[in-house]
Amino acid sequence: MPTRNQPFLRLLMAALAIALAGCSSLGVKPWQRDLIAREDMRLDANALDTSVDEHLYFSKEASSGGRSFAGGGCGCN
């Protein structure tokens, strides 16, 4: 005997099944780790760009160490 809530429950169960199926492929598989470990996949792959960025952060923030340490001052470098 169908009820008024039956279409809603079917829709809710379908949405729940889709949401749970979307989480089934999280994470990196062992055979995919070599792609992430490549030198060009690093966040700071280009050393010259990283050093220029560090100098800009140091000069503008007048802090010691660039992005890694807090500090203060006028930034008159």
VEXPAVO-940687 format. One record per atom (N, C-alpha, C): residue number from 1; residue in three letters; atom name; x, y, z. Coordinates in Angstrom, 1 decimal, padded with zeros to 4 digits. Atoms other than C-alpha are relative to their C-alpha. Layout:
BEGIN
kolvo k = NUM; r = ALA; a = CA; east = X; north = Y; up = Z
...
//
This chain:
BEGIN
kolvo k = 1; r = MET; a = N; east = 000.8; north = -001.2; up = 000.0
kolvo k = 1; r = MET; a = CA; east = 000.0; north = 000.0; up = 000.0
kolvo k = 1; r = MET; a = C; east = 000.9; north = 001.2; up = 000.0
kolvo k = 2; r = PRO; a = N; east = -000.8; north = -001.2; up = 000.1
kolvo k = 2; r = PRO; a = CA; east = 001.7; north = 003.2; up = -001.2
kolvo k = 2; r = PRO; a = C; east = -000.4; north = 001.1; up = 001.0
kolvo k = 3; r = THR; a = N; east = 000.3; north = -001.2; up = -000.9
kolvo k = 3; r = THR; a = CA; east = 002.0; north = 006.2; up = 001.2
kolvo k = 3; r = THR; a = C; east = 000.4; north = 001.2; up = -000.7
kolvo k = 4; r = ARG; a = N; east = -000.4; north = -001.4; up = 000.5
kolvo k = 4; r = ARG; a = CA; east = 002.5; north = 009.9; up = 000.6
kolvo k = 4; r = ARG; a = C; east = 001.5; north = 000.2; up = 000.0
kolvo k = 5; r = ASN; a = N; east = -001.4; north = -000.3; up = -000.2
kolvo k = 5; r = ASN; a = CA; east = 006.1; north = 009.8; up = 001.8
kolvo k = 5; r = ASN; a = C; east = 000.9; north = -001.0; up = -000.8
kolvo k = 6; r = GLN; a = N; east = -000.8; north = 001.0; up = 000.7
kolvo k = 6; r = GLN; a = CA; east = 007.2; north = 006.9; up = -000.4
kolvo k = 6; r = GLN; a = C; east = 000.9; north = 000.6; up = -001.1
kolvo k = 7; r = PRO; a = N; east = -000.9; north = -000.6; up = 001.0
kolvo k = 7; r = PRO; a = CA; east = 008.5; north = 009.0; up = -003.4
kolvo k = 7; r = PRO; a = C; east = 001.1; north = 000.8; up = 000.7
kolvo k = 8; r = PHE; a = N; east = -001.0; north = -000.7; up = -000.7
kolvo k = 8; r = PHE; a = CA; east = 010.3; north = 011.2; up = -000.9
kolvo k = 8; r = PHE; a = C; east = 001.1; north = -000.9; up = 000.5
kolvo k = 9; r = LEU; a = N; east = -001.0; north = 001.0; up = -000.6
kolvo k = 9; r = LEU; a = CA; east = 012.0; north = 008.2; up = 000.8
kolvo k = 9; r = LEU; a = C; east = 000.8; north = -000.6; up = -001.1
kolvo k = 10; r = ARG; a = N; east = -000.8; north = 000.5; up = 001.1
kolvo k = 10; r = ARG; a = CA; east = 013.0; north = 006.8; up = -002.6
kolvo k = 10; r = ARG; a = C; east = 001.0; north = 001.0; up = -000.5
kolvo k = 11; r = LEU; a = N; east = -000.9; north = -001.1; up = 000.4
kolvo k = 11; r = LEU; a = CA; east = 014.5; north = 010.1; up = -003.6
kolvo k = 11; r = LEU; a = C; east = 001.2; north = 000.2; up = 001.0
kolvo k = 12; r = LEU; a = N; east = -001.0; north = -000.1; up = -001.0
kolvo k = 12; r = LEU; a = CA; east = 016.3; north = 010.3; up = -000.3
kolvo k = 12; r = LEU; a = C; east = 001.0; north = -001.1; up = 000.0
kolvo k = 13; r = MET; a = N; east = -000.9; north = 001.2; up = 000.0
kolvo k = 13; r = MET; a = CA; east = 017.7; north = 006.8; up = -000.5
kolvo k = 13; r = MET; a = C; east = 000.9; north = 000.1; up = -001.3
kolvo k = 14; r = ALA; a = N; east = -000.8; north = -000.2; up = 001.2
kolvo k = 14; r = ALA; a = CA; east = 018.9; north = 007.5; up = -004.1
kolvo k = 14; r = ALA; a = C; east = 001.1; north = 001.0; up = 000.2
kolvo k = 15; r = ALA; a = N; east = -001.0; north = -001.1; up = -000.3
kolvo k = 15; r = ALA; a = CA; east = 020.6; north = 010.7; up = -003.0
kolvo k = 15; r = ALA; a = C; east = 001.1; north = -000.5; up = 000.9
kolvo k = 16; r = LEU; a = N; east = -001.0; north = 000.5; up = -001.0
kolvo k = 16; r = LEU; a = CA; east = 022.3; north = 008.9; up = -000.1
kolvo k = 16; r = LEU; a = C; east = 000.9; north = -001.0; up = -000.7
kolvo k = 17; r = ALA; a = N; east = -000.8; north = 001.0; up = 000.7
kolvo k = 17; r = ALA; a = CA; east = 023.5; north = 006.1; up = -002.4
kolvo k = 17; r = ALA; a = C; east = 001.0; north = 000.7; up = -000.9
kolvo k = 18; r = ILE; a = N; east = -000.9; north = -000.8; up = 000.8
kolvo k = 18; r = ILE; a = CA; east = 025.0; north = 008.6; up = -004.8
kolvo k = 18; r = ILE; a = C; east = 001.0; north = 000.7; up = 000.8
kolvo k = 19; r = ALA; a = N; east = -001.0; north = -000.7; up = -000.9
kolvo k = 19; r = ALA; a = CA; east = 026.7; north = 010.5; up = -002.0
kolvo k = 19; r = ALA; a = C; east = 001.0; north = -001.0; up = 000.5
kolvo k = 20; r = LEU; a = N; east = -000.9; north = 001.0; up = -000.5
kolvo k = 20; r = LEU; a = CA; east = 028.2; north = 007.4; up = -000.6
kolvo k = 20; r = LEU; a = C; east = 000.9; north = -000.6; up = -001.1
kolvo k = 21; r = ALA; a = N; east = -000.8; north = 000.5; up = 001.1
kolvo k = 21; r = ALA; a = CA; east = 029.4; north = 006.2; up = -004.0
kolvo k = 21; r = ALA; a = C; east = 001.0; north = 001.0; up = -000.4
kolvo k = 22; r = GLY; a = N; east = -001.0; north = -001.0; up = 000.4
kolvo k = 22; r = GLY; a = CA; east = 031.1; north = 009.5; up = -004.6
kolvo k = 22; r = GLY; a = C; east = 001.2; north = 000.0; up = 000.9
kolvo k = 23; r = CYS; a = N; east = -001.1; north = 000.1; up = -001.0
kolvo k = 23; r = CYS; a = CA; east = 033.3; north = 008.9; up = -001.5
kolvo k = 23; r = CYS; a = C; east = 000.8; north = -001.2; up = -000.2
kolvo k = 24; r = SER; a = N; east = -000.7; north = 001.3; up = 000.1
kolvo k = 24; r = SER; a = CA; east = 034.5; north = 005.5; up = -002.6
kolvo k = 24; r = SER; a = C; east = 001.4; north = 000.1; up = -000.7
kolvo k = 25; r = SER; a = N; east = -001.2; north = -000.1; up = 000.7
kolvo k = 25; r = SER; a = CA; east = 037.4; north = 006.8; up = -004.7
kolvo k = 25; r = SER; a = C; east = 000.9; north = 001.0; up = 000.6
kolvo k = 26; r = LEU; a = N; east = -000.9; north = -001.0; up = -000.6
kolvo k = 26; r = LEU; a = CA; east = 039.1; north = 009.1; up = -002.2
kolvo k = 26; r = LEU; a = C; east = 001.4; north = -000.6; up = 000.3
kolvo k = 27; r = GLY; a = N; east = -001.3; north = 000.5; up = -000.3
kolvo k = 27; r = GLY; a = CA; east = 042.8; north = 008.8; up = -001.7
kolvo k = 27; r = GLY; a = C; east = 000.8; north = -000.4; up = -001.2
kolvo k = 28; r = VAL; a = N; east = -000.9; north = 000.3; up = 001.1
kolvo k = 28; r = VAL; a = CA; east = 045.8; north = 007.9; up = -003.8
kolvo k = 28; r = VAL; a = C; east = 000.3; north = -001.4; up = 000.0
kolvo k = 29; r = LYS; a = N; east = -000.4; north = 001.4; up = 000.1
kolvo k = 29; r = LYS; a = CA; east = 046.4; north = 004.4; up = -005.0
kolvo k = 29; r = LYS; a = C; east = 001.5; north = -000.2; up = 000.0
kolvo k = 30; r = PRO; a = N; east = -001.5; north = 000.2; up = 000.0
kolvo k = 30; r = PRO; a = CA; east = 049.9; north = 002.9; up = -004.5
kolvo k = 30; r = PRO; a = C; east = 000.6; north = 000.2; up = -001.4
kolvo k = 31; r = TRP; a = N; east = -000.6; north = -000.1; up = 001.4
kolvo k = 31; r = TRP; a = CA; east = 050.4; north = 002.8; up = -008.3
kolvo k = 31; r = TRP; a = C; east = -000.1; north = 001.4; up = -000.6
kolvo k = 32; r = GLN; a = N; east = 000.0; north = -001.4; up = 000.4
kolvo k = 32; r = GLN; a = CA; east = 049.6; north = 006.5; up = -008.6
kolvo k = 32; r = GLN; a = C; east = 001.0; north = 000.9; up = 000.7
kolvo k = 33; r = ARG; a = N; east = -000.9; north = -000.8; up = -000.8
kolvo k = 33; r = ARG; a = CA; east = 052.1; north = 007.7; up = -006.1
kolvo k = 33; r = ARG; a = C; east = 001.2; north = 000.5; up = -000.8
kolvo k = 34; r = ASP; a = N; east = -001.2; north = -000.5; up = 000.8
kolvo k = 34; r = ASP; a = CA; east = 054.9; north = 007.9; up = -008.7
kolvo k = 34; r = ASP; a = C; east = -000.3; north = 001.2; up = -000.8
kolvo k = 35; r = LEU; a = N; east = 000.3; north = -001.3; up = 000.8
kolvo k = 35; r = LEU; a = CA; east = 053.0; north = 010.6; up = -010.6
kolvo k = 35; r = LEU; a = C; east = 000.1; north = 001.2; up = 000.9
kolvo k = 36; r = ILE; a = N; east = 000.0; north = -001.1; up = -000.9
kolvo k = 36; r = ILE; a = CA; east = 052.7; north = 012.7; up = -007.5
kolvo k = 36; r = ILE; a = C; east = 001.5; north = 000.3; up = 000.5
kolvo k = 37; r = ALA; a = N; east = -001.4; north = -000.2; up = -000.5
kolvo k = 37; r = ALA; a = CA; east = 056.4; north = 012.2; up = -006.5
kolvo k = 37; r = ALA; a = C; east = 000.9; north = 000.6; up = -001.1
kolvo k = 38; r = ARG; a = N; east = -000.9; north = -000.6; up = 001.0
kolvo k = 38; r = ARG; a = CA; east = 057.7; north = 013.7; up = -009.8
kolvo k = 38; r = ARG; a = C; east = 000.5; north = 001.4; up = 000.5
kolvo k = 39; r = GLU; a = N; east = -000.6; north = -001.3; up = -000.4
kolvo k = 39; r = GLU; a = CA; east = 060.0; north = 016.7; up = -009.4
kolvo k = 39; r = GLU; a = C; east = -000.9; north = 001.2; up = -000.5
kolvo k = 40; r = ASP; a = N; east = 000.8; north = -001.1; up = 000.5
kolvo k = 40; r = ASP; a = CA; east = 057.7; north = 018.9; up = -011.5
kolvo k = 40; r = ASP; a = C; east = -001.4; north = 000.1; up = 000.7
kolvo k = 41; r = MET; a = N; east = 001.3; north = -000.1; up = -000.7
kolvo k = 41; r = MET; a = CA; east = 054.7; north = 018.2; up = -009.3
kolvo k = 41; r = MET; a = C; east = 000.1; north = 000.6; up = 001.4
kolvo k = 42; r = ARG; a = N; east = -000.2; north = -000.6; up = -001.3
kolvo k = 42; r = ARG; a = CA; east = 056.2; north = 019.8; up = -006.2
kolvo k = 42; r = ARG; a = C; east = -000.6; north = 001.4; up = 000.0
kolvo k = 43; r = LEU; a = N; east = 000.5; north = -001.3; up = -000.1
kolvo k = 43; r = LEU; a = CA; east = 054.7; north = 023.0; up = -004.9
kolvo k = 43; r = LEU; a = C; east = 001.0; north = 001.1; up = -000.3
kolvo k = 44; r = ASP; a = N; east = -001.0; north = -001.0; up = 000.3
kolvo k = 44; r = ASP; a = CA; east = 058.0; north = 024.8; up = -005.2
kolvo k = 44; r = ASP; a = C; east = 001.0; north = -000.6; up = -001.0
kolvo k = 45; r = ALA; a = N; east = -000.9; north = 000.7; up = 001.0
kolvo k = 45; r = ALA; a = CA; east = 059.4; north = 023.0; up = -008.3
kolvo k = 45; r = ALA; a = C; east = 001.1; north = 000.9; up = -000.6
kolvo k = 46; r = ASN; a = N; east = -001.0; north = -000.9; up = 000.6
kolvo k = 46; r = ASN; a = CA; east = 061.2; north = 026.1; up = -009.6
kolvo k = 46; r = ASN; a = C; east = 000.6; north = 000.8; up = 001.2
kolvo k = 47; r = ALA; a = N; east = -000.7; north = -000.6; up = -001.2
kolvo k = 47; r = ALA; a = CA; east = 063.8; north = 027.2; up = -007.0
kolvo k = 47; r = ALA; a = C; east = 000.1; north = 001.5; up = -000.2
kolvo k = 48; r = LEU; a = N; east = -000.2; north = -001.5; up = 000.2
kolvo k = 48; r = LEU; a = CA; east = 064.3; north = 030.7; up = -008.6
kolvo k = 48; r = LEU; a = C; east = -001.3; north = 000.7; up = 000.3
kolvo k = 49; r = ASP; a = N; east = 001.3; north = -000.6; up = -000.3
kolvo k = 49; r = ASP; a = CA; east = 060.5; north = 031.5; up = -008.4
kolvo k = 49; r = ASP; a = C; east = -000.2; north = 000.0; up = 001.5
kolvo k = 50; r = THR; a = N; east = 000.2; north = 000.1; up = -001.4
kolvo k = 50; r = THR; a = CA; east = 060.5; north = 030.3; up = -004.8
kolvo k = 50; r = THR; a = C; east = 000.8; north = 001.0; up = 000.7
kolvo k = 51; r = SER; a = N; east = -000.8; north = -001.0; up = -000.7
kolvo k = 51; r = SER; a = CA; east = 063.4; north = 032.5; up = -003.8
kolvo k = 51; r = SER; a = C; east = -000.4; north = 001.4; up = -000.3
kolvo k = 52; r = VAL; a = N; east = 000.6; north = -001.3; up = 000.2
kolvo k = 52; r = VAL; a = CA; east = 061.9; north = 035.5; up = -005.5
kolvo k = 52; r = VAL; a = C; east = -001.2; north = 000.3; up = 000.8
kolvo k = 53; r = ASP; a = N; east = 001.2; north = -000.1; up = -000.8
kolvo k = 53; r = ASP; a = CA; east = 058.6; north = 034.9; up = -003.8
kolvo k = 53; r = ASP; a = C; east = 000.4; north = 000.3; up = 001.5
kolvo k = 54; r = GLU; a = N; east = -000.4; north = -000.2; up = -001.4
kolvo k = 54; r = GLU; a = CA; east = 060.4; north = 034.6; up = -000.4
kolvo k = 54; r = GLU; a = C; east = 000.5; north = 001.4; up = 000.2
kolvo k = 55; r = HIS; a = N; east = -000.5; north = -001.3; up = -000.2
kolvo k = 55; r = HIS; a = CA; east = 062.2; north = 037.8; up = -001.0
kolvo k = 55; r = HIS; a = C; east = -001.1; north = 001.1; up = 000.0
kolvo k = 56; r = LEU; a = N; east = 001.1; north = -000.9; up = 000.1
kolvo k = 56; r = LEU; a = CA; east = 059.0; north = 039.6; up = -001.9
kolvo k = 56; r = LEU; a = C; east = -000.8; north = 000.0; up = 001.4
kolvo k = 57; r = TYR; a = N; east = 000.6; north = 000.1; up = -001.3
kolvo k = 57; r = TYR; a = CA; east = 057.3; north = 038.3; up = 001.3
kolvo k = 57; r = TYR; a = C; east = 000.8; north = 000.7; up = 001.1
kolvo k = 58; r = PHE; a = N; east = -000.9; north = -000.6; up = -001.1
kolvo k = 58; r = PHE; a = CA; east = 060.3; north = 039.3; up = 003.4
kolvo k = 58; r = PHE; a = C; east = 000.0; north = 001.5; up = -000.1
kolvo k = 59; r = SER; a = N; east = -000.1; north = -001.5; up = 000.1
kolvo k = 59; r = SER; a = CA; east = 060.5; north = 042.8; up = 001.9
kolvo k = 59; r = SER; a = C; east = -001.3; north = 000.7; up = 000.3
kolvo k = 60; r = LYS; a = N; east = 001.3; north = -000.7; up = -000.3
kolvo k = 60; r = LYS; a = CA; east = 056.8; north = 043.6; up = 002.1
kolvo k = 60; r = LYS; a = C; east = -000.5; north = -000.2; up = 001.4
kolvo k = 61; r = GLU; a = N; east = 000.4; north = 000.2; up = -001.3
kolvo k = 61; r = GLU; a = CA; east = 056.2; north = 042.1; up = 005.5
kolvo k = 61; r = GLU; a = C; east = 001.0; north = 000.4; up = 001.1
kolvo k = 62; r = ALA; a = N; east = -001.1; north = -000.3; up = -000.9
kolvo k = 62; r = ALA; a = CA; east = 059.5; north = 043.1; up = 007.0
kolvo k = 62; r = ALA; a = C; east = 000.2; north = -001.0; up = 001.1
kolvo k = 63; r = SER; a = N; east = -000.1; north = 001.1; up = -001.0
kolvo k = 63; r = SER; a = CA; east = 059.7; north = 039.8; up = 008.7
kolvo k = 63; r = SER; a = C; east = 001.2; north = -000.9; up = -000.4
kolvo k = 64; r = SER; a = N; east = -001.1; north = 000.9; up = 000.2
kolvo k = 64; r = SER; a = CA; east = 062.5; north = 037.4; up = 009.1
kolvo k = 64; r = SER; a = C; east = -000.4; north = -001.4; up = -000.4
kolvo k = 65; r = GLY; a = N; east = 000.3; north = 001.3; up = 000.5
kolvo k = 65; r = GLY; a = CA; east = 062.2; north = 034.2; up = 007.1
kolvo k = 65; r = GLY; a = C; east = -001.1; north = -000.1; up = -001.0
kolvo k = 66; r = GLY; a = N; east = 001.0; north = 000.1; up = 001.0
kolvo k = 66; r = GLY; a = CA; east = 059.6; north = 035.1; up = 004.6
kolvo k = 66; r = GLY; a = C; east = -001.3; north = -000.5; up = 000.5
kolvo k = 67; r = ARG; a = N; east = 001.3; north = 000.4; up = -000.3
kolvo k = 67; r = ARG; a = CA; east = 056.4; north = 033.1; up = 004.8
kolvo k = 67; r = ARG; a = C; east = 000.0; north = -000.8; up = 001.3
kolvo k = 68; r = SER; a = N; east = 000.0; north = 000.9; up = -001.1
kolvo k = 68; r = SER; a = CA; east = 057.5; north = 030.9; up = 007.7
kolvo k = 68; r = SER; a = C; east = 000.0; north = 000.6; up = 001.4
kolvo k = 69; r = PHE; a = N; east = -000.1; north = -000.6; up = -001.4
kolvo k = 69; r = PHE; a = CA; east = 058.0; north = 033.4; up = 010.6
kolvo k = 69; r = PHE; a = C; east = -000.8; north = 001.3; up = -000.1
kolvo k = 70; r = ALA; a = N; east = 000.7; north = -001.3; up = -000.1
kolvo k = 70; r = ALA; a = CA; east = 055.9; north = 036.3; up = 011.8
kolvo k = 70; r = ALA; a = C; east = 000.9; north = 001.1; up = 000.4
kolvo k = 71; r = GLY; a = N; east = -000.8; north = -001.1; up = -000.5
kolvo k = 71; r = GLY; a = CA; east = 057.3; north = 039.7; up = 012.4
kolvo k = 71; r = GLY; a = C; east = -000.7; north = 001.3; up = -000.3
kolvo k = 72; r = GLY; a = N; east = 000.6; north = -001.3; up = 000.3
kolvo k = 72; r = GLY; a = CA; east = 056.6; north = 043.4; up = 012.0
kolvo k = 72; r = GLY; a = C; east = 001.0; north = 001.0; up = -000.4
kolvo k = 73; r = GLY; a = N; east = -000.9; north = -001.1; up = 000.3
kolvo k = 73; r = GLY; a = CA; east = 058.1; north = 046.7; up = 011.0
kolvo k = 73; r = GLY; a = C; east = -000.6; north = 000.8; up = -001.2
kolvo k = 74; r = CYS; a = N; east = 000.5; north = -000.9; up = 001.0
kolvo k = 74; r = CYS; a = CA; east = 057.8; north = 049.3; up = 008.3
kolvo k = 74; r = CYS; a = C; east = 000.1; north = -000.6; up = -001.4
kolvo k = 75; r = GLY; a = N; east = -000.2; north = 000.6; up = 001.3
kolvo k = 75; r = GLY; a = CA; east = 058.9; north = 047.1; up = 005.4
kolvo k = 75; r = GLY; a = C; east = 000.9; north = 000.9; up = -001.0
kolvo k = 76; r = CYS; a = N; east = -000.8; north = -001.0; up = 000.8
kolvo k = 76; r = CYS; a = CA; east = 061.6; north = 049.6; up = 004.2
kolvo k = 76; r = CYS; a = C; east = 001.2; north = -000.6; up = -000.7
kolvo k = 77; r = ASN; a = N; east = -001.2; north = 000.7; up = 000.6
kolvo k = 77; r = ASN; a = CA; east = 064.0; north = 047.0; up = 002.7
kolvo k = 77; r = ASN; a = C; east = 000.1; north = 000.5; up = -001.4
//
